[in-house]
Amino acid sequence: MFSILPLSASAQDDFFYIFLCFGQSNMVGQGAIAPADSVLEDGFLSLSAVDGPDGRRVGEWRKALPPLCRANTGLSLVDYFGRTIRRNFPSKVKVGVVYVAVDGCAIDLFDKDACEAHIDTIKADWMLNEIAAYGGNPYKRLVEMARKAQQKGVIRGILLHQGETDAYNDRWLQKVKKIYGDLMTDLHLDPKRVPLIAGETIGEDQHGVCAHANPTINRLPEVLPNSYVVSSKGCQAGPDKVHFTADGYRELGRRYGVKMLQALGFEVGDGHAIETGGAQTVAADDFDVNGSFEKKDVLHAVATKPLKKVEYVSFSGQVLKTVAAEGKTEIDLDTSLYPDEKHLVIVFYGQSGASVSFDINR
């Protein structure tokens, strides 16, 4: 592994991938939780956005055991989204989710400029209670928690499942575009690097009550660059034809995960397993590399065993340049060659083919 580089400007872990999740009841999750759903491998975490009787506290990280949204909710698509992302990276990579969702809500609830006026129109006590759990302002709580998450990791993407209430015209599309833009501004994110994944409601193939929202949802990429839509076709519907069953959430979550991997630029093979790519860190038991910036933009790397080659790789996995190391154990690398790559990955290969890598966050 690399040692911490002296040039590092923050305590962020570049290998702690954060995903923001928001929406209404199908994002909250209504699925029955089975014992197998609570069996998790390490490295999948959730930042609590509410307090709960199960011990969760606002702003505290916890193992991502269902229910993720709030205590007394159910299995959701985020459970299996997180597992899909986590299982397709080496153990060095952690996955964290920040999760704010309100049953039955309209898209206005997440518009920071329309939220208060919209809440004034809500009469249902149960919805007002859910909103109160987020301090009376779900968008504000999402941003607060996202900023806290940024102290530990890097926001890589956004998940949305909302539309049963009002995704029936261009107004919904423009609202989602605005909310995404507000998040980019308020969290200082680059929209080219943070995809948004939205999902269909239960479709016509299962007589979905809100299936007529799907034509609008599927137009989102026309309005919002770097957005993608996940099909719900074949994801099992519950008796009400509004909410998915547990199996439906499991499959929908896997689809969100695969779509996110594709949006981040990784190749996906059989639908659930990522192909080996240059941006991955491969476990290397037989050698380590330590690095430091002794000169500006020049990484001085020292390996414990002879190196075969070094690759400059974009965060999306594209090999930008290969340097033959010819058995050296020390090498200087100019990290200013690709200024547009905010997350330039340097991959070191040993003679055995094993590799270690480091993501230079600029």
C-alpha positions in Angstrom: 0.0 0.0 0.0 1.0 3.6 -0.3 1.8 5.6 2.7 -0.2 8.8 3.1 1.3 11.4 0.8 2.4 14.6 2.5 0.7 16.6 -0.3 -2.7 15.4 0.7 -5.0 18.3 1.5 -7.7 16.4 3.4 -8.5 13.4 5.5 -10.7 12.0 2.7 -10.2 8.3 1.8 -10.3 8.2 -2.0 -11.3 4.5 -1.7 -14.4 5.3 0.4 -17.1 5.7 -2.3 -20.2 7.7 -1.1 -23.6 7.6 -2.8 -26.5 9.9 -2.0 -30.0 8.3 -2.0 -33.3 10.1 -2.0 -36.9 9.7 -3.0 -40.3 8.4 -1.8 -41.7 5.1 -0.6 -40.0 2.7 -2.9 -36.7 4.4 -1.9 -37.7 4.2 1.7 -38.2 0.4 1.2 -41.2 -1.7 1.9 -39.8 -5.2 1.6 -39.8 -7.9 4.2 -36.3 -8.4 5.6 -35.1 -12.0 5.5 -32.2 -13.3 7.7 -29.9 -13.5 4.7 -30.4 -9.7 4.1 -28.6 -9.0 7.4 -25.5 -11.0 6.4 -23.0 -8.5 5.2 -19.4 -8.5 4.2 -17.3 -5.7 5.7 -17.0 -2.4 3.9 -20.7 -1.4 3.3 -21.7 1.4 5.7 -24.7 3.8 6.1 -24.6 7.3 7.6 -27.7 7.8 9.6 -29.8 10.8 8.7 -32.3 10.3 11.6 -32.3 9.1 15.2 -34.0 5.8 15.9 -35.1 3.5 18.6 -32.7 0.9 17.3 -29.8 3.0 18.4 -29.0 4.9 15.1 -28.1 8.5 15.6 -27.9 11.4 13.2 -24.5 11.8 11.6 -23.1 8.4 12.9 -21.8 5.7 10.6 -23.2 2.2 11.1 -22.9 -1.1 9.4 -25.4 -1.1 6.5 -27.9 -3.5 8.0 -31.5 -3.2 6.9 -33.6 -1.3 7.4 -31.4 1.4 6.0 -33.7 4.4 5.7 -35.2 4.6 9.2 -36.0 2.1 12.0 -39.3 0.2 11.3 -39.0 0.6 7.5 -38.2 -2.3 5.2 -35.8 -3.7 2.7 -35.0 -1.3 -0.1 -33.2 -1.1 -3.4 -30.3 0.6 -1.7 -29.5 -2.6 0.3 -28.6 -4.5 -2.9 -27.3 -1.5 -4.7 -24.6 -1.2 -2.0 -23.8 -4.9 -2.1 -23.5 -4.9 -5.9 -21.0 -2.0 -5.8 -19.1 -3.4 -2.8 -18.7 -6.9 -4.3 -17.3 -5.6 -7.5 -14.3 -3.9 -5.9 -11.4 -5.2 -3.9 -11.5 -5.2 -0.1 -9.7 -1.8 0.0 -12.8 0.0 -1.3 -15.6 0.8 1.1 -19.1 1.9 0.1 -21.2 4.4 2.1 -24.7 5.5 1.6 -26.4 8.7 2.7 -30.2 8.2 2.8 -33.1 10.6 3.0 -36.6 9.5 1.8 -40.2 10.2 2.7 -43.2 8.0 1.9 -45.6 9.4 -0.7 -43.7 12.7 -1.1 -43.8 15.0 -4.2 -40.6 16.1 -5.8 -41.0 19.6 -4.3 -40.0 18.2 -0.9 -36.4 18.0 -2.2 -36.4 21.4 -3.9 -34.7 23.7 -1.4 -36.5 26.8 -2.7 -40.0 25.2 -2.7 -39.8 22.8 0.3 -41.2 25.1 3.0 -44.2 26.2 0.9 -44.9 22.7 -0.1 -44.8 21.4 3.5 -47.4 24.0 4.4 -49.8 22.2 2.1 -49.3 18.7 3.6 -52.1 17.6 5.9 -51.2 14.0 6.7 -49.7 13.7 10.2 -47.7 10.6 9.2 -45.9 12.4 6.4 -45.3 15.5 8.6 -43.8 13.2 11.2 -41.4 11.6 8.7 -40.4 15.1 7.5 -39.9 16.2 11.2 -37.5 13.3 11.6 -35.2 15.0 9.1 -35.3 18.3 11.0 -38.3 19.6 9.0 -36.3 19.9 5.8 -35.2 16.7 3.9 -33.0 18.5 1.3 -31.1 20.4 4.0 -30.6 17.2 6.0 -29.4 15.4 2.9 -26.8 18.1 2.3 -25.7 18.2 5.9 -25.1 14.5 6.0 -23.4 14.6 2.6 -21.0 17.2 3.8 -20.3 15.0 6.9 -19.7 12.0 4.6 -17.3 14.1 2.5 -15.0 14.4 5.5 -14.4 10.7 5.2 -14.9 9.8 1.6 -15.7 11.0 -1.9 -19.2 11.3 -3.4 -19.3 9.2 -6.5 -23.0 9.1 -7.5 -26.7 9.8 -6.6 -29.7 7.5 -6.5 -33.2 8.7 -7.0 -36.5 6.7 -6.9 -39.4 9.1 -6.9 -42.2 9.7 -9.3 -45.2 7.7 -8.3 -46.7 11.0 -7.0 -46.0 13.5 -9.8 -43.7 12.3 -12.6 -46.2 12.9 -15.3 -45.0 16.0 -17.1 -42.0 18.2 -17.9 -42.3 20.0 -14.6 -41.0 16.9 -12.8 -38.0 16.6 -15.2 -37.1 20.3 -14.6 -37.4 19.8 -10.9 -35.1 16.8 -10.8 -32.6 18.8 -12.9 -32.8 21.7 -10.5 -32.3 19.5 -7.4 -29.3 17.8 -9.0 -27.8 21.2 -9.9 -28.4 22.4 -6.4 -26.6 19.4 -5.0 -23.7 19.9 -7.3 -23.4 23.5 -6.2 -23.9 23.0 -2.5 -21.5 20.1 -2.3 -18.9 21.5 -4.7 -19.3 18.5 -7.0 -18.4 18.1 -10.7 -21.5 17.0 -12.6 -19.3 15.2 -15.2 -18.1 12.9 -12.4 -21.2 12.3 -10.4 -23.9 10.4 -12.3 -27.5 10.3 -11.2 -29.4 7.0 -11.5 -33.2 7.0 -11.5 -35.5 4.0 -11.5 -38.9 3.3 -13.1 -42.0 2.7 -11.1 -43.7 -0.7 -11.3 -44.3 -1.2 -15.0 -47.2 -2.1 -17.3 -45.9 -5.7 -17.4 -47.1 -6.1 -13.8 -50.1 -3.7 -14.1 -48.3 -1.0 -12.1 -50.7 1.6 -10.7 -48.1 4.3 -11.5 -46.7 2.9 -14.7 -47.8 5.9 -16.6 -45.0 7.8 -14.9 -42.4 5.8 -16.7 -42.4 7.6 -20.0 -41.5 10.8 -18.2 -38.9 9.2 -16.0 -37.3 7.6 -19.1 -36.9 11.1 -20.6 -34.6 12.3 -17.8 -31.4 11.7 -19.7 -32.7 14.0 -22.4 -32.9 16.8 -19.9 -30.1 16.0 -17.4 -26.7 15.1 -18.7 -25.0 12.2 -16.9 -28.3 10.7 -15.8 -29.5 7.2 -16.4 -32.7 5.2 -15.9 -33.1 1.7 -14.6 -35.8 -0.5 -16.0 -38.3 -2.1 -13.5 -39.4 -4.7 -16.0 -39.6 -8.1 -14.3 -39.0 -6.7 -10.8 -41.7 -8.4 -8.7 -44.6 -6.1 -7.6 -46.4 -6.3 -4.4 -50.2 -6.8 -4.1 -50.8 -3.0 -4.2 -49.0 -2.8 -7.6 -47.3 0.4 -6.2 -44.5 -1.1 -4.1 -42.0 -3.9 -5.0 -41.7 -7.1 -3.0 -38.4 -7.9 -1.2 -37.3 -9.9 -4.3 -38.3 -7.0 -6.5 -36.1 -4.6 -4.4 -33.2 -7.0 -4.5 -33.3 -7.2 -8.3 -33.9 -3.4 -8.8 -31.0 -2.7 -6.4 -28.7 -4.9 -8.4 -29.7 -3.1 -11.6 -29.0 0.3 -10.0 -25.6 -1.0 -9.0 -24.7 -2.3 -12.5 -26.0 1.0 -14.0 -23.9 3.0 -11.6 -20.7 1.0 -12.4 -21.4 1.5 -16.1 -22.0 5.3 -15.6 -18.7 5.5 -13.7 -16.9 4.1 -16.7 -16.3 0.5 -15.6 -17.0 -2.5 -17.9 -19.6 -4.9 -16.6 -19.6 -8.5 -17.7 -22.4 -10.9 -16.7 -24.5 -8.2 -15.2 -23.1 -8.4 -11.7 -19.3 -8.8 -11.9 -17.0 -6.0 -13.0 -14.2 -7.0 -15.4 -10.7 -6.5 -14.2 -9.6 -2.9 -15.2 -6.7 -0.6 -14.6 -8.6 1.5 -12.1 -9.0 -1.4 -9.8 -6.6 -2.2 -6.9 -5.5 -5.8 -7.1 -4.3 -7.3 -3.8 -0.6 -7.6 -3.9 0.9 -9.7 -1.1 4.4 -9.8 -2.4 5.3 -6.2 -2.7 4.4 -2.7 -1.5 5.0 0.8 -2.9 5.5 4.0 -0.9 5.4 7.4 -2.5 6.0 11.1 -1.7 6.0 14.4 -3.6 9.6 15.6 -3.2 9.1 17.9 -6.1 5.9 19.6 -7.2 3.7 17.2 -9.3 6.5 14.6 -9.3 5.6 11.4 -7.4 8.8 9.6 -6.2 7.8 6.0 -5.8 9.8 3.3 -4.0 8.9 -0.4 -4.4 9.9 -3.2 -2.2 10.5 -5.4 -5.2 11.4 -4.7 -8.9 8.7 -3.2 -11.0 7.6 -4.3 -14.5 5.6 -1.3 -15.6 3.6 1.7 -14.3 0.3 2.9 -15.8 -1.5 6.2 -15.6 -5.2 5.4 -15.5 -8.3 7.7 -15.5 -10.9 7.1 -12.8 -13.2 5.6 -15.4 -10.5 2.9 -16.1 -8.9 4.2 -19.3 -5.2 3.6 -19.5 -3.7 6.9 -20.5 0.0 6.0 -20.5 2.2 3.0 -19.8 5.8 3.4 -18.6 8.3 0.5 -18.7 10.0 0.2 -15.3 12.6 -2.3 -16.5 13.1 -3.8 -13.0 13.6 -0.6 -11.2 12.6 -0.2 -7.6 12.5 3.6 -7.7 10.8 5.7 -10.3 9.7 9.4 -10.7 6.3 10.1 -12.2 5.0 13.4 -13.5 1.4 13.6 -12.3 0.7 16.9 -14.1 0.5 15.2 -17.5 -3.3 14.9 -17.4 -4.6 18.0 -15.6 -8.3 17.3 -16.4 -8.1 14.0 -14.4 -9.3 15.0 -11.0 -8.7 11.4 -9.8 -5.6 10.2 -11.6 -4.8 6.6 -10.7 -1.2 5.4 -10.8 -0.9 1.6 -11.0 2.4 -0.2 -10.2 2.9 -3.7 -11.6 5.5 -6.1 -10.1 7.3 -8.8 -12.0 4.8 -11.4 -10.9 1.9 -9.4 -12.4 0.5 -8.3 -9.0 -0.3 -4.6 -8.7 -1.0 -1.8 -6.2 -2.5 1.5 -7.1 -3.1 5.0 -5.7 -5.8 7.5 -6.5 -4.3 11.0 -6.6 -7.2 13.3 -5.7 -6.5 16.8 -7.1 
